[in-house]
Amino acid sequence: MSRILFLVPYPLQEAPSQRFRFEQYFDKLTQNGHTFSVQSFIDKTTWNILYKPGYTLKKISGILKGFARRFAQLFSLSAYDYVFIHREASPIGPPVFEWLIANVFKKKIIFDFDDAVWLPNTSNANKIAASVKWHSKTGSICKWAYKCSCGNEFLANYARQFNPNAIVNPTTIDLENYHSGTKNQSEIPIKIGWTGTHTTLKYINEIIPVFQILQSKINFSIVIISNKKPEIDLQNIEFIQWQKESEIKDLLRFHIGIMPLTDDDWSRGKCGFKALQYMSLGIPALASPVGVNTQIINNGINGFLCSTPQEWEEALLQLLQNENLRCEMGKKAQQKIASHYSVEANTPNFLALFS
């Protein structure tokens, strides 16, 4: 069986992209005779301060240590058959490590990505880091890879420009060990929820007028789970600081989950993680019909796809007023996740990356 080295950006059990793309398959790898080790670029100490203001010298020191570890890891490559690289081997600069791994050390790279990482996505929160990114390296890494593991068909089509061995490996949900609850739709008051980082809070802005209209018609609360408190002018809004330990309990406060997006290439590269989480817990999802959302949600069956303010208002009103509809859609949503987007359903596809 194969020996695999995972080169990843962040410490284990910290970043959602790692937790829900490959970390939850580690037991499956072991059960099927594979061995592996994991090396993160950012260590735990640096991770704990990475997104906090200040600590500039410590952050620089942490980045330099990451480069030193990556360089040292090159001399251990003889012990492995595959090198699984999530997003990039180093967060800044050209793809030097990837080139060396593929062309000098002749190792089979599995290149995994779940965003349109070849596109600049600059915000006030990441503008300094974005200035030293090397976005054009994505195509080169695709070309050098043995296989590309892509979160959706949009990403896979990009990778296929450089490498025919691009496989759709969706972000998945562990229904047995993590997302194992089911929302009780009889609880009151009814809550519409959204979860995500502060960098994606901007997507909620387009439906704030819809919430204002609905709040004049019916009583409900809005719950925001994030790493930063939003500034939103709405009544009955509750903020919950995201914590891994209470993630599922907090999500189960939602009766309805929302995922608004803008229709652009960056959004088309997203893998529908919010919708997957909601649906796995029996929570109907309402989302913009962008990218993979149109494959995850069957409109009117296990959720709603909403393009216009009127569609958002009508769909939300239906669900707010009809407990039976929420229950039925939630049940069908769980069935969709189990059959298409669960760890169990996708395990053969994931294991096939290493063959």
Secondary structure, DSSP 8 states (H G I E B T S, - for coil): --EEEEEESS-TTT-HHHHTTTGGGHHHHHHTT-EEEEEESS-HHHHTTTTSS--HHHHHHHHHHHHHHHHHHGGGGGG-SEEEEES-SSSSS--HHHHIIIIIS--EEEEEE-S-TTS----TTTHHHHHT--TTHHHHHHHH-SEEEESSHHHHHHHTTT-S-EEE----B-TTTTS-----TT-SS-EEEEE--GGGGGGGGGGHHHHHHHHTTS--EEEEEESS------SSEEEEE--GGGHHHHHTT-SEEEE---SSHHHHT---HHHHHHHHTT--EEE-S-TTHHHH--BTTTEEE--SHHHHHHHHHHHHH-HHHHHHHHHHHHHHHHHHSBHHHHHHHHHGGG-
